[in-house]
């Protein structure tokens, strides 16, 4: 069974602070995605990382894929209340090139207080 | 485009009742899937389909059936509901390639008494 361990599960910080969310596995993934989910809605894709060592930036969010394609991190700089939500990492299973099958982490609930 | 639609939004069942959660997408996506979301457990894959007429089991398939008679529709059936099936259910669709973005529906909140 392929697992994605996400940490921390809960994070409550003040506006303006920085934070990092981690996503780790013993399995290799062909790509890794990060989603954000707001209450009462389905997850929405933030980014996909494909190459080992890849770094992608989306405004104040920085995403990194580990060199071995087993782990990833999401770093938020100067968090704002609008960043509040559930963040999910999801790995594309190796050999699933024709299925689109994803394995999801447990999620990180982020609360940013004004 | 409506994207991925799910009905109903909320449902309460008694133990042993059956029901079908509906899912439809208008993006001509080949890949569709059903997930359940429980606190602290992220999204767990129930069943998925790579095209019309083809379905396969995911991580937690017991107690659920699916069929895919058309590209657009992917209903999820609970044959005999149990309290352990109380959860939020999400349907998703994507192009059937590794790393493709999954588009999620708004979810169905199911309570089994």
gemmi code that builds the backbone of each chain (N, CA, C; Angstrom):
import gemmi

chains = {
    "A": [
        ("UNK", (0.841, -1.199, 0.000), (0.000, 0.000, 0.000), (0.874, 1.246, 0.000)),
        ("UNK", (0.612, 2.140, -0.944), (1.395, 3.367, -0.998), (0.731, 4.408, -0.123)),
        ("UNK", (1.541, 5.047, 0.732), (1.023, 6.025, 1.665), (1.723, 7.353, 1.485)),
        ("UNK", (0.964, 8.425, 1.717), (1.527, 9.762, 1.759), (1.253, 10.326, 3.142)),
        ("UNK", (2.319, 10.600, 3.886), (2.176, 11.152, 5.220), (2.341, 12.664, 5.169)),
        ("UNK", (1.317, 13.364, 5.632), (1.351, 14.809, 5.591), (1.500, 15.347, 7.007)),
        ("UNK", (2.326, 16.389, 7.169), (2.485, 16.992, 8.490), (2.747, 18.487, 8.365)),
        ("UNK", (2.318, 19.272, 9.350), (1.469, 18.840, 10.462), (0.028, 18.649, 10.004)),
        ("UNK", (-0.808, 18.051, 10.851), (-2.222, 17.895, 10.507), (-2.993, 19.185, 10.743)),
        ("UNK", (-2.576, 19.937, 11.753), (-3.242, 21.206, 12.079), (-2.187, 22.280, 12.296)),
        ("UNK", (-2.495, 23.490, 11.862), (-1.577, 24.606, 12.004), (-2.406, 25.867, 12.185)),
        ("UNK", (-2.167, 26.556, 13.309), (-2.851, 27.811, 13.571), (-1.797, 28.879, 13.799)),
        ("UNK", (-1.765, 29.892, 12.952), (-0.707, 30.899, 13.014), (-1.318, 32.293, 12.887)),
        ("UNK", (-0.496, 33.287, 13.170), (-0.914, 34.674, 13.019), (-0.597, 35.160, 11.604)),
        ("UNK", (-1.388, 36.105, 11.157), (-1.151, 36.742, 9.860), (0.280, 37.260, 9.802)),
        ("UNK", (0.945, 37.020, 8.662), (2.305, 37.503, 8.481), (3.380, 36.471, 8.763)),
        ("UNK", (3.034, 35.391, 9.440), (4.008, 34.337, 9.735), (4.239, 33.475, 8.502)),
        ("UNK", (5.370, 32.767, 8.518), (5.689, 31.799, 7.463), (5.386, 30.388, 7.966)),
        ("UNK", (5.132, 29.469, 7.048), (4.878, 28.088, 7.437), (5.286, 27.128, 6.320)),
        ("UNK", (5.531, 25.889, 6.726), (5.853, 24.842, 5.756), (5.042, 23.596, 6.079)),
        ("UNK", (4.474, 23.011, 5.052), (3.741, 21.749, 5.156), (4.528, 20.691, 4.394)),
        ("UNK", (4.627, 19.503, 4.994), (5.430, 18.440, 4.410), (4.563, 17.262, 3.984)),
        ("UNK", (5.032, 16.588, 2.937), (4.334, 15.433, 2.399), (5.409, 14.386, 2.094)),
        ("UNK", (5.368, 13.249, 2.801), (6.443, 12.255, 2.685), (5.911, 10.867, 2.386)),
        ("UNK", (6.698, 10.106, 1.652), (6.329, 8.735, 1.329), (7.583, 7.886, 1.149)),
        ("UNK", (7.432, 6.599, 1.305), (8.527, 5.672, 0.996), (8.451, 5.227, -0.461)),
        ("UNK", (7.384, 5.641, -1.142), (7.175, 5.267, -2.538), (7.584, 6.414, -3.462)),
        ("UNK", (7.921, 6.055, -4.673), (8.254, 7.040, -5.701), (6.995, 7.353, -6.506)),
        ("UNK", (6.768, 8.617, -6.747), (5.608, 9.040, -7.533), (6.067, 9.677, -8.841)),
        ("UNK", (5.300, 9.484, -9.879), (5.645, 10.081, -11.166), (5.410, 11.587, -11.154)),
        ("UNK", (4.506, 12.046, -10.328), (4.281, 13.478, -10.140), (3.526, 13.670, -8.838)),
        ("UNK", (3.506, 14.907, -8.379), (2.822, 15.187, -7.124), (2.043, 16.480, -7.274)),
        ("UNK", (0.843, 16.479, -6.731), (-0.012, 17.646, -6.819), (-0.348, 18.166, -5.428)),
        ("UNK", (-0.613, 19.466, -5.359), (-1.124, 20.089, -4.148), (-2.486, 20.700, -4.458)),
        ("UNK", (-3.457, 20.391, -3.584), (-4.797, 20.919, -3.696), (-5.139, 21.742, -2.454)),
        ("UNK", (-6.078, 22.676, -2.634), (-6.608, 23.454, -1.515), (-8.123, 23.271, -1.503)),
        ("UNK", (-8.660, 23.053, -0.311), (-10.082, 22.810, -0.178), (-10.678, 23.755, 0.858)),
        ("UNK", (-11.781, 24.386, 0.494), (-12.499, 25.249, 1.421), (-13.739, 24.513, 1.915)),
        ("UNK", (-14.245, 24.864, 3.094), (-15.395, 24.151, 3.675), (-16.585, 24.095, 2.714)),
        ("UNK", (-17.149, 22.895, 2.568), (-18.336, 22.724, 1.733), (-18.058, 22.636, 0.252)),
        ("UNK", (-16.771, 22.599, -0.123), (-16.428, 22.538, -1.540), (-15.454, 21.405, -1.801)),
        ("UNK", (-15.286, 21.084, -3.082), (-14.298, 20.078, -3.448), (-12.920, 20.700, -3.550)),
        ("UNK", (-11.867, 19.867, -3.494), (-10.499, 20.382, -3.622), (-10.268, 21.012, -4.995)),
        ("UNK", (-9.366, 22.007, -5.019), (-9.001, 22.683, -6.262), (-7.495, 22.625, -6.404)),
        ("UNK", (-7.023, 22.286, -7.588), (-5.591, 22.126, -7.830), (-4.844, 23.460, -7.705)),
        ("UNK", (-3.713, 23.414, -6.955), (-2.815, 24.575, -6.870), (-1.651, 24.406, -7.854)),
        ("UNK", (-1.013, 23.233, -7.821), (0.177, 23.038, -8.636), (0.434, 21.552, -8.837)),
        ("UNK", (1.145, 21.242, -9.921), (1.658, 19.894, -10.168), (3.167, 19.994, -10.345)),
        ("UNK", (3.923, 19.153, -9.621), (5.369, 19.076, -9.802), (5.696, 17.699, -10.370)),
        ("UNK", (6.607, 17.680, -11.322), (6.850, 16.457, -12.087), (8.296, 15.972, -11.986)),
        ("UNK", (9.227, 16.897, -11.982), (10.643, 16.543, -12.038), (11.259, 16.565, -10.642)),
        ("UNK", (12.076, 15.560, -10.315), (12.765, 15.546, -9.031), (13.572, 16.817, -8.840)),
        ("UNK", (13.433, 17.473, -7.655), (14.134, 18.713, -7.391), (13.420, 19.967, -7.881)),
        ("UNK", (12.313, 19.773, -8.550), (11.587, 20.916, -9.132), (11.034, 21.841, -8.054)),
        ("UNK", (11.133, 23.139, -8.311), (10.564, 24.156, -7.433), (9.630, 25.019, -8.269)),
        ("UNK", (8.409, 25.191, -7.755), (7.449, 26.069, -8.427), (6.933, 27.105, -7.449)),
        ("UNK", (6.760, 28.320, -7.947), (6.247, 29.400, -7.102), (4.921, 29.895, -7.641)),
        ("UNK", (3.998, 30.125, -6.709), (2.684, 30.655, -7.032), (2.430, 31.785, -6.040)),
        ("UNK", (2.813, 33.001, -6.435), (2.738, 34.171, -5.560), (3.497, 33.898, -4.264)),
        ("UNK", (2.846, 33.826, -3.123), (3.538, 33.612, -1.848), (3.723, 32.131, -1.520)),
        ("UNK", (3.301, 31.245, -2.398), (3.410, 29.808, -2.163), (4.563, 29.230, -2.975)),
        ("UNK", (5.420, 28.442, -2.321), (6.529, 27.774, -2.986), (6.399, 26.279, -2.783)),
        ("UNK", (6.439, 25.545, -3.866), (6.282, 24.096, -3.846), (7.587, 23.459, -4.299)),
        ("UNK", (7.985, 22.378, -3.613), (9.205, 21.687, -3.988), (8.944, 20.194, -4.051)),
        ("UNK", (9.496, 19.547, -5.066), (9.434, 18.095, -5.204), (10.806, 17.552, -4.865)),
        ("UNK", (10.887, 16.546, -3.997), (12.163, 15.992, -3.598), (12.919, 15.377, -4.751)),
        ("UNK", (14.248, 15.340, -4.626), (15.088, 14.805, -5.692), (14.700, 13.374, -6.072)),
        ("UNK", (14.334, 12.583, -5.070), (13.985, 11.176, -5.313), (12.516, 10.993, -5.653)),
        ("UNK", (11.774, 12.060, -5.743), (10.333, 12.050, -6.067), (9.545, 11.232, -5.044)),
        ("UNK", (9.980, 11.300, -3.756), (9.243, 10.627, -2.693), (8.614, 11.624, -1.722)),
        ("UNK", (8.980, 12.897, -1.799), (8.487, 13.852, -0.834), (8.316, 15.215, -1.488)),
        ("UNK", (7.543, 16.057, -0.808), (7.280, 17.394, -1.322), (6.989, 18.325, -0.159)),
        ("UNK", (7.150, 19.612, -0.393), (6.830, 20.590, 0.638), (6.113, 21.781, 0.022)),
        ("UNK", (5.324, 22.412, 0.858), (4.611, 23.644, 0.501), (4.995, 24.697, 1.529)),
        ("UNK", (5.581, 25.792, 1.080), (5.982, 26.874, 1.977), (5.148, 28.108, 1.637)),
        ("UNK", (4.549, 28.686, 2.663), (3.772, 29.920, 2.485), (4.497, 31.051, 3.220)),
        ("UNK", (4.765, 32.110, 2.503), (5.430, 33.280, 3.077), (4.382, 34.327, 3.432)),
        ("UNK", (4.541, 34.898, 4.613), (3.646, 35.981, 5.058), (2.182, 35.588, 4.892)),
        ("UNK", (1.784, 34.552, 5.620), (0.432, 34.003, 5.486), (-0.638, 35.066, 5.748)),
        ("UNK", (-1.734, 34.930, 5.022), (-2.866, 35.845, 5.151), (-4.119, 35.047, 5.510)),
        ("UNK", (-5.120, 35.698, 6.125), (-6.354, 34.970, 6.476), (-6.987, 34.248, 5.287)),
        ("UNK", (-6.815, 34.775, 4.091), (-7.351, 34.131, 2.885), (-6.678, 32.812, 2.556)),
        ("UNK", (-5.549, 32.504, 3.201), (-4.866, 31.228, 2.983), (-5.492, 30.113, 3.814)),
        ("UNK", (-6.382, 30.473, 4.713), (-7.043, 29.484, 5.567), (-7.745, 28.435, 4.723)),
        ("UNK", (-7.548, 27.165, 5.085), (-8.184, 26.083, 4.350), (-7.502, 24.764, 4.622)),
        ("UNK", (-7.938, 23.734, 3.913), (-7.336, 22.406, 4.008), (-6.432, 22.197, 2.800)),
        ("UNK", (-5.179, 21.863, 3.055), (-4.215, 21.635, 1.994), (-3.932, 20.139, 1.887)),
        ("UNK", (-4.045, 19.628, 0.673), (-3.887, 18.196, 0.423), (-2.798, 17.962, -0.609)),
        ("UNK", (-1.896, 17.025, -0.329), (-0.960, 16.589, -1.354), (-1.480, 15.279, -1.954)),
        ("UNK", (-1.149, 15.034, -3.192), (-1.623, 13.835, -3.886), (-0.557, 13.372, -4.858)),
        ("UNK", (-0.192, 12.091, -4.764), (0.840, 11.543, -5.631), (0.253, 10.680, -6.728)),
        ("UNK", (0.791, 10.837, -7.929), (0.373, 9.998, -9.054), (1.131, 8.684, -8.977)),
        ("UNK", (0.392, 7.593, -8.898), (0.980, 6.274, -8.726), (1.842, 5.917, -9.925)),
        ("UNK", (3.051, 5.403, -9.683), (3.925, 4.970, -10.770), (3.245, 3.869, -11.565)),
        ("UNK", (3.342, 3.965, -12.860), (2.705, 2.962, -13.708), (1.248, 3.242, -13.964)),
        ("UNK", (0.781, 4.412, -13.522), (-0.632, 4.743, -13.699), (-0.816, 5.734, -14.832)),
        ("UNK", (0.085, 5.683, -15.807), (0.056, 6.702, -16.860), (-1.253, 6.680, -17.633)),
        ("UNK", (-1.965, 5.572, -17.596), (-3.222, 5.494, -18.316), (-4.448, 5.534, -17.418)),
        ("UNK", (-4.259, 5.822, -16.151), (-5.409, 5.810, -15.249), (-5.630, 7.132, -14.534)),
        ("UNK", (-4.604, 7.925, -14.369), (-4.765, 9.163, -13.621), (-4.968, 8.951, -12.143)),
        ("UNK", (-4.676, 7.754, -11.653), (-4.941, 7.412, -10.255), (-4.036, 8.191, -9.310)),
        ("UNK", (-4.614, 8.745, -8.233), (-3.879, 9.528, -7.246), (-4.033, 8.931, -5.857)),
        ("UNK", (-2.983, 9.080, -5.043), (-3.026, 8.741, -3.626), (-2.929, 10.058, -2.860)),
        ("UNK", (-3.874, 10.302, -1.927), (-3.909, 11.551, -1.197), (-3.316, 11.414, 0.197)),
        ("UNK", (-2.682, 12.490, 0.657), (-2.271, 12.585, 2.050), (-3.474, 12.904, 2.929)),
        ("UNK", (-3.240, 12.926, 4.256), (-4.349, 13.122, 5.198), (-4.839, 14.566, 5.231)),
        ("UNK", (-4.020, 15.492, 4.738), (-4.421, 16.886, 4.731), (-3.856, 17.675, 5.904)),
        ("UNK", (-3.659, 18.967, 5.672), (-3.224, 19.909, 6.711), (-4.246, 21.032, 6.791)),
        ("UNK", (-4.852, 21.170, 7.963), (-5.815, 22.254, 8.170), (-5.061, 23.477, 8.656)),
        ("UNK", (-5.109, 24.540, 7.874), (-4.398, 25.776, 8.195), (-5.396, 26.858, 8.583)),
        ("UNK", (-5.137, 27.475, 9.730), (-5.928, 28.618, 10.159), (-4.992, 29.806, 10.330)),
        ("UNK", (-5.271, 30.891, 9.627), (-4.464, 32.093, 9.737), (-5.314, 33.169, 10.389)),
        ("UNK", (-4.885, 33.584, 11.571), (-5.673, 34.553, 12.353), (-5.217, 35.971, 12.047)),
        ("UNK", (-6.180, 36.884, 11.892), (-5.816, 38.290, 11.585), (-5.121, 38.964, 12.764)),
    ],
    "B": [
        ("UNK", (-19.623, 25.525, -19.368), (-19.539, 24.154, -18.867), (-19.870, 24.108, -17.385)),
        ("UNK", (-20.633, 23.079, -16.978), (-20.973, 22.932, -15.572), (-19.844, 22.277, -14.796)),
        ("UNK", (-18.917, 21.603, -15.468), (-17.833, 20.907, -14.777), (-18.331, 19.566, -14.255)),
        ("UNK", (-18.062, 19.297, -12.972), (-18.495, 18.056, -12.331), (-19.663, 18.389, -11.406)),
        ("UNK", (-20.766, 17.724, -11.618), (-21.932, 17.959, -10.771), (-22.259, 16.699, -9.982)),
        ("UNK", (-22.722, 16.896, -8.761), (-23.100, 15.787, -7.881), (-24.464, 16.067, -7.269)),
        ("UNK", (-25.263, 15.014, -7.184), (-26.533, 15.101, -6.460), (-26.747, 13.825, -5.665)),
        ("UNK", (-27.399, 13.901, -4.484), (-27.825, 15.143, -3.828), (-26.668, 15.819, -3.102)),
        ("UNK", (-26.888, 16.967, -2.532), (-25.888, 17.676, -1.729), (-25.834, 17.089, -0.316)),
        ("UNK", (-26.983, 16.724, 0.219), (-27.077, 16.127, 1.555), (-28.039, 14.938, 1.494)),
        ("UNK", (-27.773, 13.914, 2.321), (-28.660, 12.761, 2.368), (-28.552, 12.094, 3.728)),
        ("UNK", (-29.694, 11.719, 4.286), (-29.734, 10.949, 5.524), (-30.411, 9.621, 5.222)),
        ("UNK", (-29.755, 8.532, 5.585), (-30.297, 7.188, 5.370), (-30.388, 6.445, 6.689)),
        ("UNK", (-31.259, 5.448, 6.703), (-31.277, 4.519, 7.828), (-30.436, 3.303, 7.456)),
        ("UNK", (-29.881, 2.661, 8.455), (-29.082, 1.455, 8.219), (-29.879, 0.454, 7.386)),
        ("UNK", (-29.243, -0.076, 6.343), (-29.879, -1.065, 5.490), (-30.529, -0.492, 4.242)),
        ("UNK", (-30.755, 0.803, 4.203), (-31.342, 1.406, 3.010), (-30.297, 1.467, 1.901)),
        ("UNK", (-30.808, 1.572, 0.671), (-29.912, 1.701, -0.474), (-30.134, 3.054, -1.136)),
        ("UNK", (-29.119, 3.512, -1.836), (-29.268, 4.752, -2.586), (-28.152, 4.873, -3.617)),
        ("UNK", (-28.342, 5.788, -4.548), (-27.349, 6.067, -5.578), (-26.958, 7.523, -5.527)),
        ("UNK", (-25.649, 7.758, -5.443), (-25.109, 9.108, -5.560), (-24.800, 9.350, -7.028)),
        ("UNK", (-25.311, 10.460, -7.540), (-25.124, 10.746, -8.963), (-23.913, 11.644, -9.190)),
        ("UNK", (-23.214, 11.406, -10.306), (-22.080, 12.239, -10.706), (-22.088, 12.362, -12.213)),
        ("UNK", (-21.921, 13.576, -12.704), (-21.858, 13.798, -14.147), (-20.815, 14.862, -14.438)),
        ("UNK", (-20.148, 14.714, -15.596), (-19.180, 15.725, -16.037), (-19.384, 15.990, -17.525)),
        ("UNK", (-19.153, 17.257, -17.902), (-19.380, 17.658, -19.292), (-18.085, 18.097, -19.966)),
        ("UNK", (-16.948, 17.583, -19.488), (-15.641, 17.968, -20.035), (-15.051, 16.872, -20.921)),
        ("UNK", (-15.821, 15.819, -21.182), (-15.378, 14.703, -22.014), (-14.123, 14.026, -21.435)),
        ("UNK", (-14.041, 14.010, -20.111), (-12.903, 13.353, -19.457), (-13.070, 11.845, -19.477)),
        ("UNK", (-11.958, 11.156, -19.694), (-12.006, 9.691, -19.706), (-12.022, 9.125, -18.292)),
        ("UNK", (-11.257, 9.743, -17.407), (-11.070, 9.195, -16.073), (-12.042, 9.816, -15.077)),
        ("UNK", (-12.750, 8.974, -14.325), (-13.624, 9.449, -13.259), (-13.389, 8.596, -12.028)),
        ("UNK", (-13.611, 9.197, -10.869), (-13.343, 8.478, -9.628), (-14.277, 8.945, -8.527)),
        ("UNK", (-14.418, 8.097, -7.522), (-15.165, 8.421, -6.319), (-14.241, 8.329, -5.123)),
        ("UNK", (-14.306, 9.345, -4.257), (-13.535, 9.369, -3.023), (-14.504, 9.578, -1.849)),
        ("UNK", (-14.061, 9.128, -0.695), (-14.733, 9.520, 0.530), (-13.751, 10.298, 1.397)),
        ("UNK", (-14.264, 11.276, 2.118), (-13.402, 12.110, 2.945), (-13.897, 12.054, 4.377)),
        ("UNK", (-13.026, 11.597, 5.251), (-13.313, 11.504, 6.674), (-12.269, 12.309, 7.435)),
        ("UNK", (-12.627, 12.869, 8.585), (-11.682, 13.719, 9.342), (-10.365, 13.002, 9.603)),
        ("UNK", (-9.264, 13.680, 9.301), (-7.937, 13.146, 9.580), (-7.473, 12.054, 8.647)),
        ("UNK", (-8.265, 11.760, 7.599), (-7.895, 10.658, 6.706), (-7.778, 11.085, 5.250)),
        ("UNK", (-7.868, 12.352, 5.003), (-7.736, 12.822, 3.629), (-8.816, 12.260, 2.723)),
        ("UNK", (-8.478, 12.038, 1.479), (-9.399, 11.473, 0.494), (-8.978, 10.038, 0.204)),
        ("UNK", (-9.922, 9.131, 0.307), (-9.620, 7.729, 0.015), (-10.417, 7.277, -1.207)),
        ("UNK", (-9.732, 6.637, -2.126), (-10.320, 6.241, -3.399), (-11.223, 5.023, -3.214)),
        ("UNK", (-12.466, 5.135, -3.680), (-13.431, 4.032, -3.552), (-13.415, 3.174, -4.822)),
        ("UNK", (-13.759, 3.780, -5.939), (-13.746, 3.133, -7.249), (-13.321, 4.161, -8.277)),
        ("UNK", (-12.805, 3.664, -9.401), (-12.468, 4.571, -10.484), (-12.757, 3.915, -11.829)),
        ("UNK", (-12.766, 4.746, -12.858), (-13.062, 4.269, -14.211), (-12.175, 5.010, -15.200)),
        ("UNK", (-11.587, 4.260, -16.132), (-10.723, 4.877, -17.139), (-11.458, 5.086, -18.460)),
        ("UNK", (-12.730, 4.771, -18.477), (-13.522, 4.997, -19.683), (-14.836, 4.252, -19.583)),
        ("UNK", (-15.737, 4.546, -20.511), (-17.047, 3.895, -20.507), (-16.890, 2.383, -20.570)),
        ("UNK", (-17.605, 1.702, -19.680), (-17.581, 0.249, -19.642), (-16.460, -0.353, -18.831)),
        ("UNK", (-15.583, 0.493, -18.261), (-14.418, -0.008, -17.509), (-14.411, 0.596, -16.107)),
        ("UNK", (-14.436, -0.244, -15.090), (-14.331, 0.241, -13.718), (-13.346, -0.634, -12.959)),
        ("UNK", (-12.827, -0.094, -11.866), (-11.891, -0.863, -11.038), (-11.989, -0.376, -9.600)),
        ("UNK", (-11.530, -1.234, -8.694), (-11.615, -0.911, -7.279), (-10.469, -0.023, -6.850)),
        ("UNK", (-10.773, 0.838, -5.880), (-9.743, 1.660, -5.272), (-9.339, 1.093, -3.926)),
        ("UNK", (-9.048, 1.976, -3.011), (-8.546, 1.593, -1.691), (-9.621, 1.044, -0.762)),
        ("UNK", (-10.849, 1.577, -0.836), (-11.921, 1.197, 0.096), (-13.211, 0.883, -0.662)),
        ("UNK", (-13.268, -0.193, -1.453), (-14.423, -0.445, -2.318), (-15.604, -1.173, -1.661)),
        ("UNK", (-15.359, -1.801, -0.495), (-16.400, -2.651, 0.086), (-17.652, -1.862, 0.449)),
        ("UNK", (-18.816, -2.398, 0.020), (-20.093, -1.763, 0.317), (-20.561, -0.808, -0.764)),
        ("UNK", (-19.749, -0.659, -1.818), (-20.070, 0.283, -2.897), (-19.973, -0.409, -4.255)),
        ("UNK", (-20.882, -0.034, -5.154), (-20.819, -0.488, -6.538), (-20.826, 0.706, -7.470)),
        ("UNK", (-20.206, 0.548, -8.630), (-20.221, 1.596, -9.643), (-20.457, 0.967, -11.008)),
        ("UNK", (-20.855, 1.824, -11.945), (-20.958, 1.437, -13.345), (-20.631, 2.660, -14.184)),
        ("UNK", (-20.218, 2.445, -15.410), (-19.887, 3.567, -16.302), (-20.422, 3.233, -17.697)),
        ("UNK", (-21.705, 3.524, -17.883), (-22.326, 3.210, -19.173), (-22.084, 4.304, -20.210)),
        ("UNK", (-21.792, 5.525, -19.762), (-21.478, 6.622, -20.669), (-20.226, 7.344, -20.184)),
        ("UNK", (-19.617, 8.134, -21.039), (-18.453, 8.921, -20.632), (-18.826, 9.938, -19.556)),
        ("UNK", (-20.054, 10.460, -19.634), (-20.449, 11.573, -18.771), (-20.813, 11.170, -17.342)),
        ("UNK", (-21.386, 9.993, -17.152), (-21.988, 9.647, -15.869), (-21.246, 8.527, -15.139)),
        ("UNK", (-21.165, 8.661, -13.817), (-20.458, 7.659, -13.006), (-21.155, 7.567, -11.647)),
        ("UNK", (-22.290, 6.870, -11.564), (-23.023, 6.782, -10.303), (-22.373, 5.818, -9.306)),
        ("UNK", (-22.541, 6.141, -8.039), (-22.031, 5.304, -6.938), (-23.225, 4.760, -6.161)),
        ("UNK", (-23.289, 3.450, -6.018), (-24.426, 2.813, -5.345), (-24.012, 2.244, -3.998)),
        ("UNK", (-24.832, 2.555, -2.995), (-24.703, 1.923, -1.689), (-25.840, 0.914, -1.597)),
        ("UNK", (-25.528, -0.350, -1.516), (-26.549, -1.393, -1.583), (-27.287, -1.567, -0.266)),
        ("UNK", (-26.555, -1.467, 0.853), (-27.135, -1.616, 2.177), (-26.338, -0.733, 3.124)),
        ("UNK", (-26.811, 0.498, 3.317), (-26.023, 1.504, 4.033), (-25.729, 1.083, 5.470)),
        ("UNK", (-24.522, 1.447, 5.914), (-24.077, 1.177, 7.284), (-23.563, 2.482, 7.886)),
        ("UNK", (-23.628, 2.622, 9.217), (-23.139, 3.852, 9.858), (-21.690, 4.181, 9.485)),
        ("UNK", (-20.880, 3.156, 9.207), (-19.477, 3.391, 8.832), (-19.349, 4.095, 7.480)),
        ("UNK", (-20.440, 4.174, 6.736), (-20.412, 4.859, 5.454), (-20.805, 6.337, 5.571)),
        ("UNK", (-21.047, 6.790, 6.785), (-21.246, 8.217, 7.021), (-19.969, 8.948, 6.651)),
        ("UNK", (-20.070, 9.892, 5.706), (-18.867, 10.529, 5.182), (-19.292, 11.620, 4.196)),
        ("UNK", (-18.296, 12.308, 3.672), (-18.520, 13.220, 2.555), (-17.927, 12.561, 1.315)),
        ("UNK", (-18.728, 12.463, 0.273), (-18.321, 11.764, -0.943), (-18.058, 12.771, -2.065)),
        ("UNK", (-16.906, 12.607, -2.710), (-16.536, 13.467, -3.823), (-16.338, 12.637, -5.074)),
        ("UNK", (-16.884, 13.148, -6.160), (-16.635, 12.603, -7.484), (-15.626, 13.511, -8.173)),
        ("UNK", (-14.751, 12.928, -8.972), (-13.737, 13.718, -9.679), (-13.558, 13.176, -11.082)),
        ("UNK", (-13.101, 14.039, -11.977), (-12.803, 13.595, -13.337), (-11.506, 14.239, -13.808)),
        ("UNK", (-10.849, 13.604, -14.776), (-9.612, 14.146, -15.335), (-9.333, 13.468, -16.661)),
        ("UNK", (-8.385, 14.042, -17.396), (-7.842, 13.330, -18.532), (-7.057, 12.150, -17.978)),
        ("UNK", (-7.108, 11.021, -18.638), (-6.513, 9.805, -18.093), (-5.022, 9.747, -18.380)),
        ("UNK", (-4.304, 10.736, -17.867), (-2.856, 10.718, -17.970), (-2.278, 11.043, -16.608)),
        ("UNK", (-1.112, 10.495, -16.338), (-0.484, 10.690, -15.039), (-0.232, 12.168, -14.791)),
        ("UNK", (-0.606, 12.629, -13.607), (-0.364, 14.012, -13.236), (-1.393, 14.991, -13.736)),
        ("UNK", (-2.456, 14.489, -14.384), (-3.494, 15.411, -14.851), (-4.277, 15.970, -13.678)),
        ("UNK", (-4.728, 17.196, -13.819), (-5.533, 17.835, -12.792), (-6.848, 17.099, -12.633)),
        ("UNK", (-7.204, 16.842, -11.373), (-8.504, 16.246, -11.090), (-9.483, 17.375, -10.764)),
        ("UNK", (-10.638, 17.338, -11.403), (-11.696, 18.320, -11.163), (-12.738, 17.658, -10.269)),
        ("UNK", (-12.986, 18.283, -9.140), (-13.886, 17.700, -8.150), (-15.270, 18.335, -8.192)),
        ("UNK", (-16.264, 17.510, -7.893), (-17.602, 18.015, -7.674), (-17.710, 18.649, -6.292)),
        ("UNK", (-18.874, 19.198, -5.955), (-19.050, 19.887, -4.670), (-19.255, 18.953, -3.486)),
        ("UNK", (-19.426, 17.670, -3.740), (-19.537, 16.715, -2.647), (-20.969, 16.413, -2.234)),
        ("UNK", (-21.145, 15.222, -1.658), (-22.411, 14.805, -1.053), (-22.134, 14.417, 0.388)),
        ("UNK", (-22.824, 15.071, 1.314), (-22.659, 14.733, 2.739), (-23.703, 13.699, 3.114)),
        ("UNK", (-23.246, 12.496, 3.421), (-24.138, 11.375, 3.717), (-24.051, 11.000, 5.191)),
        ("UNK", (-25.220, 10.892, 5.823), (-25.299, 10.423, 7.203), (-26.142, 9.162, 7.235)),
        ("UNK", (-25.591, 8.104, 7.850), (-26.325, 6.841, 7.988), (-26.611, 6.621, 9.474)),
        ("UNK", (-27.885, 6.574, 9.793), (-28.292, 6.423, 11.199), (-28.449, 4.964, 11.598)),
    ],
}
model = gemmi.Model(1)
for chain_id, residues in chains.items():
    chain = gemmi.Chain(chain_id)
    for i, (resn, *xyz) in enumerate(residues, 1):
        res = gemmi.Residue()
        res.name, res.seqid = resn, gemmi.SeqId(i, " ")
        for name, pos in zip(("N", "CA", "C"), xyz):
            atom = gemmi.Atom()
            atom.name, atom.element = name, gemmi.Element(name[0])
            atom.pos, atom.b_iso = gemmi.Position(*pos), 0.0
            res.add_atom(atom)
        chain.add_residue(res)
    model.add_chain(chain)
structure = gemmi.Structure()
structure.add_model(model)
structure.setup_entities()
